[in-house]
C-alpha cells in the first residue's frame, strides 16, 4: 500500500470514492464503518491539503513579480 503522504491526488481521490461507495451501500459492520469513515476523513484532508499546495504554487507562478493579489475562490 502506498504511504498516505506519497499518494497522488488522483490516487487519494480514487480511494476516497471507493470508501464512500462502500459506506453508502450500508452493509458494512459498525466497527468497520467507523474505521472506513476515519480513513475517508484522512483521505479528504490529504486531498484538501494537496489542492491548497497547488493553489499556492499557482499563485506564485501567476505573480512572478512578487506582487500579491488576494483571490477569493468560491466553493460549491
N, CA, C and O atoms as a GROMACS GRO file, in nm:
protein
  304
    1UNK      N    1   0.084  -0.120   0.000
    1UNK     CA    2   0.000   0.000   0.000
    1UNK      C    3   0.088   0.125   0.000
    1UNK      O    4   0.190   0.129   0.068
    2UNK      N    5   0.047   0.225  -0.075
    2UNK     CA    6   0.123   0.349  -0.087
    2UNK      C    7   0.106   0.430   0.041
    2UNK      O    8  -0.004   0.445   0.093
    3UNK      N    9   0.220   0.484   0.091
    3UNK     CA   10   0.215   0.571   0.208
    3UNK      C   11   0.121   0.687   0.178
    3UNK      O   12   0.118   0.739   0.067
    4UNK      N   13   0.043   0.726   0.279
    4UNK     CA   14  -0.058   0.829   0.258
    4UNK      C   15   0.000   0.957   0.199
    4UNK      O   16  -0.058   1.013   0.107
    5UNK      N   17   0.114   1.004   0.250
    5UNK     CA   18   0.173   1.128   0.200
    5UNK      C   19   0.231   1.112   0.060
    5UNK      O   20   0.247   1.212  -0.011
    6UNK      N   21   0.262   0.990   0.019
    6UNK     CA   22   0.319   0.965  -0.113
    6UNK      C   23   0.212   0.948  -0.220
    6UNK      O   24   0.242   0.946  -0.339
    7UNK      N   25   0.087   0.935  -0.179
    7UNK     CA   26  -0.021   0.918  -0.276
    7UNK      C   27  -0.040   1.044  -0.357
    7UNK      O   28  -0.029   1.156  -0.306
    8UNK      N   29  -0.068   1.025  -0.485
    8UNK     CA   30  -0.102   1.140  -0.568
    8UNK      C   31  -0.245   1.182  -0.532
    8UNK      O   32  -0.319   1.108  -0.468
    9UNK      N   33  -0.280   1.301  -0.576
    9UNK     CA   34  -0.417   1.349  -0.554
    9UNK      C   35  -0.517   1.252  -0.615
    9UNK      O   36  -0.619   1.220  -0.554
   10UNK      N   37  -0.486   1.205  -0.736
   10UNK     CA   38  -0.578   1.116  -0.807
   10UNK      C   39  -0.594   0.983  -0.735
   10UNK      O   40  -0.705   0.929  -0.728
   11UNK      N   41  -0.484   0.929  -0.680
   11UNK     CA   42  -0.491   0.803  -0.606
   11UNK      C   43  -0.575   0.819  -0.479
   11UNK      O   44  -0.660   0.735  -0.448
   12UNK      N   45  -0.550   0.928  -0.406
   12UNK     CA   46  -0.624   0.954  -0.283
   12UNK      C   47  -0.772   0.975  -0.312
   12UNK      O   48  -0.858   0.926  -0.238
   13UNK      N   49  -0.802   1.047  -0.418
   13UNK     CA   50  -0.941   1.074  -0.454
   13UNK      C   51  -1.011   0.944  -0.495
   13UNK      O   52  -1.127   0.922  -0.459
   14UNK      N   53  -0.942   0.859  -0.570
   14UNK     CA   54  -0.999   0.731  -0.609
   14UNK      C   55  -1.030   0.644  -0.489
   14UNK      O   56  -1.136   0.582  -0.482
   15UNK      N   57  -0.937   0.638  -0.394
   15UNK     CA   58  -0.956   0.559  -0.273
   15UNK      C   59  -1.072   0.617  -0.191
   15UNK      O   60  -1.154   0.542  -0.136
   16UNK      N   61  -1.079   0.749  -0.182
   16UNK     CA   62  -1.189   0.814  -0.110
   16UNK      C   63  -1.324   0.779  -0.173
   16UNK      O   64  -1.421   0.751  -0.102
   17UNK      N   65  -1.330   0.780  -0.306
   17UNK     CA   66  -1.454   0.742  -0.374
   17UNK      C   67  -1.493   0.598  -0.343
   17UNK      O   68  -1.611   0.568  -0.327
   18UNK      N   69  -1.395   0.508  -0.336
   18UNK     CA   70  -1.422   0.368  -0.301
   18UNK      C   71  -1.480   0.357  -0.160
   18UNK      O   72  -1.576   0.284  -0.137
   19UNK      N   73  -1.419   0.430  -0.067
   19UNK     CA   74  -1.466   0.427   0.072
   19UNK      C   75  -1.609   0.478   0.081
   19UNK      O   76  -1.694   0.417   0.146
   20UNK      N   77  -1.637   0.589   0.015
   20UNK     CA   78  -1.772   0.647   0.018
   20UNK      C   79  -1.873   0.549  -0.042
   20UNK      O   80  -1.982   0.530   0.012
   21UNK      N   81  -1.835   0.488  -0.154
   21UNK     CA   82  -1.924   0.392  -0.219
   21UNK      C   83  -1.960   0.276  -0.126
   21UNK      O   84  -2.076   0.238  -0.115
   22UNK      N   85  -1.860   0.220  -0.059
   22UNK     CA   86  -1.884   0.108   0.033
   22UNK      C   87  -1.971   0.150   0.150
   22UNK      O   88  -2.061   0.077   0.191
   23UNK      N   89  -1.945   0.270   0.204
   23UNK     CA   90  -2.025   0.317   0.317
   23UNK      C   91  -2.170   0.345   0.274
   23UNK      O   92  -2.263   0.321   0.351
   24UNK      N   93  -2.188   0.394   0.154
   24UNK     CA   94  -2.324   0.422   0.105
   24UNK      C   95  -2.405   0.295   0.084
   24UNK      O   96  -2.528   0.299   0.091
   25UNK      N   97  -2.338   0.183   0.060
   25UNK     CA   98  -2.409   0.057   0.042
   25UNK      C   99  -2.478   0.014   0.172
   25UNK      O  100  -2.580  -0.053   0.169
   26UNK      N  101  -2.420   0.054   0.285
   26UNK     CA  102  -2.484   0.032   0.413
   26UNK      C  103  -2.473  -0.108   0.472
   26UNK      O  104  -2.530  -0.134   0.577
   27UNK      N  105  -2.401  -0.198   0.407
   27UNK     CA  106  -2.392  -0.334   0.461
   27UNK      C  107  -2.256  -0.361   0.524
   27UNK      O  108  -2.208  -0.474   0.523
   28UNK      N  109  -2.195  -0.257   0.581
   28UNK     CA  110  -2.066  -0.268   0.648
   28UNK      C  111  -2.090  -0.273   0.799
   28UNK      O  112  -2.166  -0.192   0.852
   29UNK      N  113  -2.027  -0.368   0.869
   29UNK     CA  114  -2.041  -0.372   1.015
   29UNK      C  115  -1.997  -0.240   1.078
   29UNK      O  116  -1.910  -0.171   1.025
   30UNK      N  117  -2.057  -0.204   1.189
   30UNK     CA  118  -2.035  -0.075   1.253
   30UNK      C  119  -1.888  -0.045   1.276
   30UNK      O  120  -1.841   0.064   1.242
   31UNK      N  121  -1.814  -0.137   1.334
   31UNK     CA  122  -1.673  -0.114   1.365
   31UNK      C  123  -1.593  -0.087   1.237
   31UNK      O  124  -1.508   0.001   1.234
   32UNK      N  125  -1.622  -0.163   1.133
   32UNK     CA  126  -1.554  -0.144   1.006
   32UNK      C  127  -1.595  -0.011   0.943
   32UNK      O  128  -1.512   0.057   0.882
   33UNK      N  129  -1.721   0.026   0.959
   33UNK     CA  130  -1.770   0.153   0.904
   33UNK      C  131  -1.699   0.270   0.970
   33UNK      O  132  -1.665   0.368   0.904
   34UNK      N  133  -1.677   0.262   1.100
   34UNK     CA  134  -1.608   0.369   1.171
   34UNK      C  135  -1.465   0.381   1.121
   34UNK      O  136  -1.416   0.492   1.098
   35UNK      N  137  -1.398   0.268   1.106
   35UNK     CA  138  -1.261   0.268   1.054
   35UNK      C  139  -1.256   0.325   0.913
   35UNK      O  140  -1.168   0.405   0.881
   36UNK      N  141  -1.351   0.286   0.830
   36UNK     CA  142  -1.356   0.336   0.693
   36UNK      C  143  -1.385   0.487   0.692
   36UNK      O  144  -1.329   0.560   0.610
   37UNK      N  145  -1.472   0.532   0.781
   37UNK     CA  146  -1.504   0.674   0.790
   37UNK      C  147  -1.379   0.754   0.827
   37UNK      O  148  -1.352   0.859   0.769
   38UNK      N  149  -1.303   0.702   0.924
   38UNK     CA  150  -1.179   0.770   0.964
   38UNK      C  151  -1.080   0.775   0.848
   38UNK      O  152  -1.014   0.877   0.827
   39UNK      N  153  -1.069   0.666   0.774
   39UNK     CA  154  -0.982   0.662   0.658
   39UNK      C  155  -1.028   0.765   0.554
   39UNK      O  156  -0.947   0.836   0.495
   40UNK      N  157  -1.158   0.772   0.534
   40UNK     CA  158  -1.214   0.868   0.439
   40UNK      C  159  -1.185   1.012   0.480
   40UNK      O  160  -1.151   1.095   0.395
   41UNK      N  161  -1.197   1.041   0.608
   41UNK     CA  162  -1.167   1.176   0.656
   41UNK      C  163  -1.020   1.209   0.635
   41UNK      O  164  -0.986   1.321   0.598
   42UNK      N  165  -0.933   1.113   0.659
   42UNK     CA  166  -0.790   1.132   0.638
   42UNK      C  167  -0.760   1.157   0.490
   42UNK      O  168  -0.680   1.245   0.457
   43UNK      N  169  -0.822   1.079   0.403
   43UNK     CA  170  -0.803   1.098   0.260
   43UNK      C  171  -0.858   1.233   0.214
   43UNK      O  172  -0.798   1.298   0.129
   44UNK      N  173  -0.969   1.274   0.269
   44UNK     CA  174  -1.029   1.403   0.235
   44UNK      C  175  -0.934   1.517   0.274
   44UNK      O  176  -0.915   1.611   0.197
   45UNK      N  177  -0.875   1.507   0.392
   45UNK     CA  178  -0.780   1.610   0.437
   45UNK      C  179  -0.657   1.611   0.348
   45UNK      O  180  -0.607   1.718   0.312
   46UNK      N  181  -0.609   1.494   0.311
   46UNK     CA  182  -0.493   1.484   0.222
   46UNK      C  183  -0.522   1.553   0.089
   46UNK      O  184  -0.440   1.630   0.040
   47UNK      N  185  -0.638   1.526   0.031
   47UNK     CA  186  -0.676   1.589  -0.096
   47UNK      C  187  -0.686   1.740  -0.080
   47UNK      O  188  -0.638   1.816  -0.165
   48UNK      N  189  -0.748   1.784   0.028
   48UNK     CA  190  -0.763   1.927   0.054
   48UNK      C  191  -0.626   1.994   0.066
   48UNK      O  192  -0.603   2.100   0.008
   49UNK      N  193  -0.535   1.931   0.141
   49UNK     CA  194  -0.401   1.987   0.160
   49UNK      C  195  -0.326   1.996   0.027
   49UNK      O  196  -0.257   2.094   0.000
   50UNK      N  197  -0.338   1.891  -0.055
   50UNK     CA  198  -0.270   1.892  -0.185
   50UNK      C  199  -0.326   2.003  -0.274
   50UNK      O  200  -0.250   2.069  -0.344
   51UNK      N  201  -0.456   2.023  -0.271
   51UNK     CA  202  -0.516   2.131  -0.350
   51UNK      C  203  -0.469   2.268  -0.302
   51UNK      O  204  -0.442   2.356  -0.384
   52UNK      N  205  -0.459   2.287  -0.173
   52UNK     CA  206  -0.412   2.414  -0.117
   52UNK      C  207  -0.268   2.440  -0.159
   52UNK      O  208  -0.232   2.553  -0.192
   53UNK      N  209  -0.184   2.335  -0.159
   53UNK     CA  210  -0.045   2.349  -0.200
   53UNK      C  211  -0.036   2.392  -0.346
   53UNK      O  212   0.041   2.481  -0.382
   54UNK      N  213  -0.115   2.328  -0.430
   54UNK     CA  214  -0.116   2.363  -0.573
   54UNK      C  215  -0.167   2.506  -0.592
   54UNK      O  216  -0.115   2.580  -0.675
   55UNK      N  217  -0.267   2.543  -0.516
   55UNK     CA  218  -0.320   2.679  -0.525
   55UNK      C  219  -0.211   2.782  -0.493
   55UNK      O  220  -0.199   2.883  -0.561
   56UNK      N  221  -0.132   2.756  -0.389
   56UNK     CA  222  -0.023   2.847  -0.352
   56UNK      C  223   0.084   2.851  -0.461
   56UNK      O  224   0.137   2.957  -0.493
   57UNK      N  225   0.115   2.734  -0.518
   57UNK     CA  226   0.213   2.730  -0.626
   57UNK      C  227   0.165   2.810  -0.747
   57UNK      O  228   0.242   2.883  -0.808
   58UNK      N  229   0.040   2.795  -0.781
   58UNK     CA  230  -0.017   2.868  -0.894
   58UNK      C  231  -0.015   3.018  -0.868
   58UNK      O  232   0.011   3.097  -0.959
   59UNK      N  233  -0.041   3.057  -0.747
   59UNK     CA  234  -0.039   3.198  -0.711
   59UNK      C  235   0.102   3.254  -0.733
   59UNK      O  236   0.117   3.365  -0.784
   60UNK      N  237   0.205   3.178  -0.692
   60UNK     CA  238   0.343   3.223  -0.711
   60UNK      C  239   0.377   3.231  -0.859
   60UNK      O  240   0.445   3.325  -0.902
   61UNK      N  241   0.331   3.135  -0.938
   61UNK     CA  242   0.359   3.134  -1.081
   61UNK      C  243   0.292   3.253  -1.149
   61UNK      O  244   0.353   3.319  -1.234
   62UNK      N  245   0.169   3.279  -1.113
   62UNK     CA  246   0.094   3.386  -1.177
   62UNK      C  247   0.140   3.525  -1.136
   62UNK      O  248   0.113   3.623  -1.205
   63UNK      N  249   0.209   3.533  -1.024
   63UNK     CA  250   0.257   3.662  -0.974
   63UNK      C  251   0.408   3.659  -0.961
   63UNK      O  252   0.462   3.676  -0.852
   64UNK      N  253   0.477   3.636  -1.074
   64UNK     CA  254   0.622   3.623  -1.072
   64UNK      C  255   0.692   3.750  -1.023
   64UNK      O  256   0.803   3.743  -0.970
   65UNK      N  257   0.629   3.864  -1.040
   65UNK     CA  258   0.692   3.989  -0.999
   65UNK      C  259   0.689   4.008  -0.847
   65UNK      O  260   0.736   4.110  -0.796
   66UNK      N  261   0.635   3.912  -0.775
   66UNK     CA  262   0.630   3.919  -0.630
   66UNK      C  263   0.509   3.992  -0.576
   66UNK      O  264   0.485   3.993  -0.455
   67UNK      N  265   0.432   4.052  -0.665
   67UNK     CA  266   0.313   4.123  -0.622
   67UNK      C  267   0.206   4.022  -0.581
   67UNK      O  268   0.178   3.926  -0.654
   68UNK      N  269   0.148   4.042  -0.466
   68UNK     CA  270   0.047   3.950  -0.416
   68UNK      C  271  -0.091   4.010  -0.440
   68UNK      O  272  -0.118   4.124  -0.405
   69UNK      N  273  -0.175   3.930  -0.499
   69UNK     CA  274  -0.313   3.971  -0.524
   69UNK      C  275  -0.404   3.874  -0.452
   69UNK      O  276  -0.397   3.753  -0.475
   70UNK      N  277  -0.488   3.925  -0.366
   70UNK     CA  278  -0.579   3.837  -0.293
   70UNK      C  279  -0.688   3.789  -0.388
   70UNK      O  280  -0.750   3.866  -0.460
   71UNK      N  281  -0.708   3.658  -0.386
   71UNK     CA  282  -0.809   3.597  -0.471
   71UNK      C  283  -0.902   3.516  -0.384
   71UNK      O  284  -0.857   3.443  -0.296
   72UNK      N  285  -1.030   3.529  -0.408
   72UNK     CA  286  -1.129   3.453  -0.334
   72UNK      C  287  -1.186   3.347  -0.426
   72UNK      O  288  -1.233   3.376  -0.536
   73UNK      N  289  -1.180   3.222  -0.379
   73UNK     CA  290  -1.236   3.111  -0.455
   73UNK      C  291  -1.369   3.074  -0.395
   73UNK      O  292  -1.381   3.060  -0.274
   74UNK      N  293  -1.469   3.058  -0.480
   74UNK     CA  294  -1.600   3.017  -0.432
   74UNK      C  295  -1.606   2.867  -0.427
   74UNK      O  296  -1.562   2.799  -0.520
   75UNK      N  297  -1.659   2.814  -0.317
   75UNK     CA  298  -1.679   2.671  -0.304
   75UNK      C  299  -1.825   2.641  -0.325
   75UNK      O  300  -1.912   2.721  -0.289
   76UNK      N  301  -1.852   2.524  -0.383
   76UNK     CA  302  -1.990   2.484  -0.407
   76UNK      C  303  -2.059   2.448  -0.279
   76UNK      O  304  -2.177   2.412  -0.281
   0.00000   0.00000   0.00000
